């Protein structure tokens, strides 16, 4: 998919007198002329996607670094501003991800709102106009999902940006969630998007399945203990139905688990049957590239921790033993380099290489297995799967397990499909209580998505962060590295960035910041 950077130039109030408002340049696109050609309209659509590749969302190494806010990984130099979150020392004045994610999400929302507002008069075929409406609504929903997931209620803007929007107060969480659902339900009910795109060049665009999966992820968060302390079963039922509706469409969607867990994350297998929605990176099609290779194998500031490694089970589903890696769940070696493995062409993970920080290095989402490092690996083009089908299966299992007094066969089936893919033992129907299955599903999520940036939101919505993050982190030998902290009265939500409150006095800060 071609991505074109799209921006708007606005005259500030102070310099308004110097702006000639009657003159529209003829040698370049402006907000008034972008939609007067098909090429400009397509560029505007690409601009709505382009924000996804920002380091504040999924570009650079954001998903990898978000793992370092959890017991899964260690960020030794606070790259991206994530380590202060792990340490519990972040504030509203913290630079990096907390400040930048807010701004970039609203940049994406502004582009989507403008595009939606201008679509009716755009020079584009009617069927393409319908698709673009669906794409823009999906992306707007995604950007608001990111905001409401990290900051809670935020200003709700559904129109083309104007200066007055800069003084809006925060809407309630309920209002923002409803706006997201309105967009996603509109896509689903009116079939604004199809299951697939017919042209290879369009692979990576939003689909009907992506809208259904994002709805499931949003509703799962809404059903969680963090947002739903009364454990309203209706919310769990809604989440289970949203994920289940997509699973029921397998014959139409073609979604399935890709056969090889390691190869799933290599560029050669992008857009596989498991990919529901990914963020596109390419050296040849556009300038959007990531730093997955560099951060994982050169800087190693997303180094896996012993706590994660010891949570892998053996191939017979027994407990791991420190220092013994040969008989672990195959997802371990597919995700991590470890002492005894070959790392960048060097046998036995030499201490000067991998053991520099934790004794482990991250493999998943890099192009590396055992081969030597290519000198031209700085800019990565491995796509980031924001939602893959294994997540849909485990979202359904988690939500349905909370609905059922005892786990249903459908819950077992969903969990077992994920485990069968890597050859791990399956669970026999009727042998687990609801509480036991809950812990099984949580374990599966941690292991299945290790290194992909999902675990931070999982431990927040389960409200286990206050237990697992108030801990000492250790390297491969059990040597203490650092002490982390998590304040349950404050840290389940990020602060509203201080610079945003300076700009907008109507914004209220989250508690205890």
LINNORRA-V917773 format. One record per residue. RES is the residue in one small letter. SS is DSSP state (h for helix, s for strand, l for the rest). D_CENTER is the distance of its C-alpha to the mean C-alpha in Angstrom with 1 decimal. Layout:
BEGIN
RES/SS/D_CENTER + RES/SS/D_CENTER
END
This chain:
BEGIN
x/l/19.5 + x/l/21.3 + x/l/19.5 + x/l/21.8 + x/l/21.3 + x/l/22.6 + x/l/24.0 + x/l/26.6 + x/l/29.6 + x/l/31.2 + x/l/34.5 + x/l/34.5 + x/l/37.1 + x/l/39.0 + x/l/39.6 + x/h/40.0 + x/h/43.6 + x/h/43.0 + x/l/40.7 + x/l/42.5 + x/l/40.9 + x/l/43.2 + x/l/42.2 + x/l/39.3 + x/l/38.9 + x/l/39.7 + x/l/38.4 + x/l/34.7 + x/l/32.1 + x/l/31.9 + x/l/30.2 + x/l/33.4 + x/l/33.7 + x/h/30.2 + x/h/30.5 + x/h/34.1 + x/l/33.3 + x/h/31.2 + x/h/29.8 + x/h/28.9 + x/h/27.3 + x/h/25.1 + x/h/24.3 + x/h/23.3 + x/h/20.9 + x/h/19.4 + x/h/19.1 + x/h/16.8 + x/h/14.4 + x/h/15.2 + x/h/13.4 + x/h/10.0 + x/h/11.5 + x/l/12.4 + x/l/12.0 + x/l/11.0 + x/l/7.7 + x/l/6.8 + x/l/10.5 + x/s/13.1 + x/l/11.5 + x/h/8.9 + x/h/6.5 + x/h/10.1 + x/h/11.5 + x/h/9.3 + x/h/10.9 + x/h/14.1 + x/h/13.9 + x/l/14.7 + x/l/17.7 + x/l/15.9 + x/s/16.5 + x/s/18.7 + x/l/18.4 + x/l/22.1 + x/l/22.2 + x/l/19.7 + x/h/17.9 + x/h/15.6 + x/h/17.0 + x/l/15.0 + x/h/18.1 + x/h/19.9 + x/h/17.2 + x/h/17.8 + x/h/21.5 + x/l/21.5 + x/l/23.3 + x/l/21.0 + x/l/22.6 + x/l/22.4 + x/l/23.8 + x/l/21.3 + x/l/20.3 + x/l/17.0 + x/h/13.5 + x/h/15.0 + x/h/17.3 + x/h/15.4 + x/h/12.2 + x/h/14.8 + x/h/16.8 + x/h/14.4 + x/h/13.0 + x/h/16.7 + x/h/17.5 + x/h/15.3 + x/h/16.8 + x/h/20.2 + x/h/20.0 + x/h/19.0 + x/h/21.8 + x/h/24.3 + x/h/23.7 + x/h/24.1 + x/h/27.2 + x/h/28.7 + x/h/28.0 + x/h/31.2 + x/h/33.4 + x/l/31.5 + x/l/33.3 + x/l/31.3 + x/l/32.3 + x/h/31.9 + x/h/29.7 + x/h/27.4 + x/h/27.4 + x/h/26.2 + x/h/23.4 + x/h/22.4 + x/h/22.6 + x/h/20.1 + x/h/17.7 + x/h/18.0 + x/h/17.7 + x/h/14.5 + x/h/13.0 + x/h/14.7 + x/h/13.3 + x/h/9.7 + x/h/10.8 + x/h/12.7 + x/h/10.2 + x/h/8.3 + x/h/11.9 + x/h/13.3 + x/h/10.7 + x/h/11.6 + x/h/15.1 + x/l/16.4 + x/l/18.9 + x/l/18.9 + x/l/21.4 + x/l/21.1 + x/l/22.2 + x/l/22.6 + x/l/25.3 + x/l/25.8 + x/l/25.6 + x/l/28.9 + x/h/30.1 + x/h/30.6 + x/h/26.9 + x/h/26.9 + x/h/28.8 + x/l/27.0 + x/l/26.4 + x/l/23.3 + x/l/23.1 + x/l/22.7 + x/h/19.6 + x/h/21.4 + x/h/22.1 + x/h/18.6 + x/h/17.3 + x/h/20.3 + x/h/19.7 + x/h/16.2 + x/h/18.0 + x/h/20.9 + x/h/18.9 + x/h/17.3 + x/h/20.7 + x/h/22.5 + x/h/20.6 + x/h/21.3 + x/h/24.9 + x/h/26.1 + x/l/24.4 + x/l/23.4 + x/l/21.3 + x/l/22.3 + x/l/20.8 + x/l/21.1 + x/l/22.3 + x/l/25.8 + x/l/25.6 + x/h/23.9 + x/h/23.2 + x/h/21.0 + x/l/18.6 + x/l/15.0 + x/l/15.9 + x/l/14.7 + x/l/16.7 + x/h/18.2 + x/h/16.3 + x/h/12.9 + x/h/14.3 + x/h/15.6 + x/h/12.5 + x/h/10.5 + x/h/13.8 + x/h/13.8 + x/h/10.5 + x/h/11.9 + x/h/15.3 + x/h/14.4 + x/h/13.3 + x/h/16.5 + x/h/18.6 + x/l/17.6 + x/l/20.2 + x/l/18.6 + x/l/19.1 + x/l/21.7 + x/l/24.1 + x/l/26.9 + x/l/25.0 + x/l/25.9 + x/h/26.0 + x/h/25.6 + x/h/22.0 + x/h/21.3 + x/h/23.4 + x/h/21.4 + x/h/18.1 + x/h/20.0 + x/h/21.6 + x/h/18.5 + x/h/17.1 + x/h/20.7 + x/h/21.5 + x/h/19.1 + x/h/20.4 + x/l/23.9 + x/l/23.3 + x/h/22.8 + x/h/26.1 + x/h/25.2 + x/h/21.6 + x/l/22.3 + x/l/19.1 + x/l/19.8 + x/l/18.8 + x/l/19.5 + x/l/22.6 + x/l/21.8 + x/l/18.8 + x/l/19.2 + x/h/20.0 + x/h/16.9 + x/h/15.0 + x/l/17.8 + x/h/18.3 + x/h/21.3 + x/h/19.3 + x/l/16.6 + x/l/16.6 + x/l/18.0 + x/l/18.7 + x/l/15.5 + x/s/13.2 + x/s/12.3 + x/s/10.2 + x/s/9.4 + x/s/9.5 + x/l/13.1 + x/l/14.8 + x/l/18.6 + x/l/21.7 + x/l/24.1 + x/l/22.7 + x/l/21.4 + x/l/20.8 + x/l/17.0 + x/l/16.5 + x/s/14.4 + x/l/15.8 + x/h/14.4 + x/h/18.1 + x/h/19.6 + x/h/17.5 + x/h/17.7 + x/h/21.3 + x/h/23.1 + x/h/21.9 + x/l/20.3 + x/l/18.8 + x/l/16.1 + x/s/19.0 + x/s/18.7 + x/l/20.8 + x/h/23.7 + x/h/22.2 + x/h/19.5 + x/h/22.2 + x/l/24.6 + x/l/22.3 + x/l/22.6 + x/l/25.5 + x/s/28.3 + x/l/28.8 + x/l/31.2 + x/l/28.7 + x/l/30.5 + x/l/29.4 + x/l/28.5 + x/s/31.2 + x/l/30.5 + x/l/31.3 + x/s/31.5 + x/l/28.7 + x/l/30.5 + x/l/30.3 + x/s/26.7 + x/l/24.1 + x/h/23.5 + x/h/19.8 + x/h/21.0 + x/h/22.7 + x/h/20.1 + x/h/17.5 + x/s/19.9 + x/s/23.1 + x/l/25.6 + x/l/29.3 + x/l/31.4 + x/l/29.0 + x/l/29.5 + x/s/27.3 + x/l/27.7 + x/l/31.0 + x/s/32.4 + x/l/33.5 + x/l/32.8 + x/l/30.0 + x/l/32.6 + x/l/32.3 + x/l/32.3 + x/l/29.1 + x/h/26.6 + x/h/28.4 + x/h/28.3 + x/l/25.6 + x/l/24.8 + x/l/26.4 + x/l/23.2 + x/s/20.9 + x/s/17.6 + x/l/18.1 + x/l/15.1 + x/l/13.5 + x/l/16.9 + x/l/19.9 + x/l/22.1 + x/l/23.9 + x/l/27.4 + x/l/28.6 + x/l/29.5 + x/l/27.2 + x/l/27.7 + x/l/28.7 + x/l/26.6 + x/l/23.2 + x/l/22.0 + x/l/20.0 + x/s/17.5 + x/l/16.8 + x/l/14.7 + x/l/12.1 + x/s/8.4 + x/s/7.8 + x/s/4.8 + x/s/7.4 + x/s/10.5 + x/h/13.8 + x/h/14.1 + x/h/11.4 + x/h/13.6 + x/h/16.6 + x/h/15.6 + x/h/14.4 + x/h/17.9 + x/h/19.6 + x/h/18.4 + x/h/19.3 + x/h/22.5 + x/h/23.6 + x/h/23.7 + x/h/25.8 + x/l/28.2 + x/l/30.8 + x/l/30.7 + x/l/28.0 + x/l/28.8 + x/h/29.1 + x/h/26.1 + x/h/24.0 + x/h/25.7 + x/h/25.2 + x/h/21.5 + x/h/21.2 + x/h/24.0 + x/h/22.4 + x/h/19.5 + x/h/22.2 + x/h/24.7 + x/h/22.5 + x/l/23.0 + x/l/26.5 + x/l/26.0 + x/l/28.5 + x/l/27.9 + x/l/28.8 + x/l/32.0 + x/l/31.8 + x/l/33.5 + x/l/33.3 + x/l/30.5 + x/l/30.6 + x/h/27.8 + x/h/27.2 + x/h/27.3 + x/h/24.9 + x/h/22.4 + x/h/22.5 + x/h/22.3 + x/h/19.1 + x/h/17.5 + x/h/18.8 + x/h/17.5 + x/h/13.9 + x/h/14.3 + x/h/16.1 + x/h/14.4 + x/l/10.9 + x/l/12.5 + x/l/11.2 + x/l/7.7 + x/l/6.2 + x/l/6.5 + x/h/10.1 + x/h/10.2 + x/h/9.4 + x/h/11.6 + x/h/14.5 + x/h/14.3 + x/h/14.6 + x/l/17.2 + x/l/18.9 + x/l/19.6 + x/h/18.2 + x/h/21.7 + x/h/23.2 + x/h/21.0 + x/l/20.3 + x/l/24.0 + x/l/25.1 + x/s/26.4 + x/s/24.2 + x/s/26.1 + x/l/26.4 + x/l/27.5 + x/l/31.1 + x/l/30.3 + x/l/31.1 + x/s/29.6 + x/s/27.4 + x/s/26.5 + x/s/26.4 + x/l/23.3 + x/l/23.5 + x/l/21.7 + x/l/23.6 + x/l/22.9 + x/l/24.8 + x/l/22.5 + x/l/19.2 + x/l/17.3 + x/l/16.5 + x/l/16.1 + x/l/19.3 + x/l/19.8 + x/l/20.5 + x/h/24.2 + x/h/24.7 + x/h/23.4 + x/h/26.0 + x/h/28.6 + x/h/28.0 + x/l/27.9 + x/l/30.2 + x/l/29.2 + x/l/25.8 + x/l/26.1 + x/l/24.4 + x/l/22.6 + x/l/25.0 + x/l/26.5 + x/l/25.1
END
